């Protein structure tokens, strides 16, 4: 089985990304999986009277794409998510193509920890979710 990058293989400035277009099925499946049936996500009649004027995808659905990058690309398989902070700057709309990008900003070889800048943008390059993650890369 493939292993992700170890702390020694990671370099400050190294980046990886993953993109996905958010669909109705994604939102319905996320609601079903998590139990988050907030009407802002699943009820158009309710959502049309919100500040967004229609349904929006769950913010954590967009943020979940960050996890996809961290677990499959950088550091990759075997990495352990320690923490994540997030700031939601704009909604994820149905049909948006969200690109999650992670970047190594600091690493501590002694503690086997890496700090990653995490950003999700939409198809217009607008930042919709920003944050920072701490991970434990796989051991050699």
N, C-alpha and C positions, 0 to 999 in steps of 0.2 A: 504494500500500500504506500502511496505517495505521502511524503511528509512535507510540511510547510517549512519556511525559512527559520533557521535558528537565530538566536540573538547575535551571534557572530556574523551571520550571513546578511543581516539587515543593515541598511545604511540610512542615515538621516537624509531626508529628501526623497526617498524611494516611495513610489505611488502605485496604486492599482485601482481599477474602477469596474463597476458592473452597472448595466442599464436594463430597465424593464419598463414597458408601457403598462400602466395600471388600468385594469379592466373592471367591468361590472362583476365578473366572476371572482376576481381577486378580492374585492370588497365583501362580497357575499361569503366567500370562503373564510376570510379573516374574521368576520362577525361570527360565523358559526363556530370557528375554532376557539375564539377567545371569549365568546359570550357578550361581546361589546356591540349591542344593537342600538347604540345611540341613534336617534332618528336623524341626526345631521348626516349620517352615513347611509341610512337605509330607507328613509321616508321622504320622498320628493315633496309631498304636500307640506310637511313640517319644514323641510330644509329651504324651501323657496322664500320663507319669511325670515331666514337668518341673514346675517351680514354677508354670507357667501352667495346668497340668492339661488342656491341649489345644493344638492348633495356633494359632499367632498369625501375623499378616501380617509381612512384612519391615518393619523400622523404616524403611528407606530408601524403601520404597514410600510410606509416609505422608509422609516428608520430601520426596518428589518432588512432592507437591502444592504445597509452597512454591515450587518452581521454576515450576509452572504459573501461580501468581499473579504472580510477578516477571516472567515472560516474556510474559504476555498482558494483565495488568491494571495493575500498578504496579511499576516504571516502565512496563513493557509492551514491545511489539515494538521490537527494536533494542537493548534493554538487554543489557549483557554482565556475566555473573556473575563476580566476582573471587574471592570467598571466602565460606565458610559455616561457622559452628561450630554444633554440635548437641548437645543433651543429651536422651537418651531417658528419659522419666520414668515411662512406663506403656506396656503393650503395645497394639498395634493389633489388635483382635480381628476375626474375620470378622463382617461385618454392621455393624461400627461405621461411623457417618457421621463422617468426619474433616473438620474445617474448618481450612484453613490461612489464617492472617491475617498480613499484613505491615504494618508501620508505619514510616514515615520517622522516624528518631530524630536524624539528623545529616546535614548535607550540606556538601560542600566544593566550591564553584563553581570555584575555581582549578584543582583537580585533576580536576574532573568525577567526583566520587565521592559516593555516597550510602550511608549506613549504615541498615539496616533491622532492626528487631526482628522475629523470625519465631516464630510460635507455632502449633502444631497442637493442637486440642482435639477431644474426641469428643462424641457426642450428649448427654452429661451435663455438658458444659462443663469436663471434667477436662483439664488440660494434659497432653498425652502426649509432645510434642516441643517444645523451646524452643531458641532460638538467635539468632544475629545474622548477617546477610549484608552484604557490601559489593558494590555494583554500580557500573558505569559506565553512566549513562543515555545514551540516544541523543543525538547532536548535533542541533542545530537544523537 
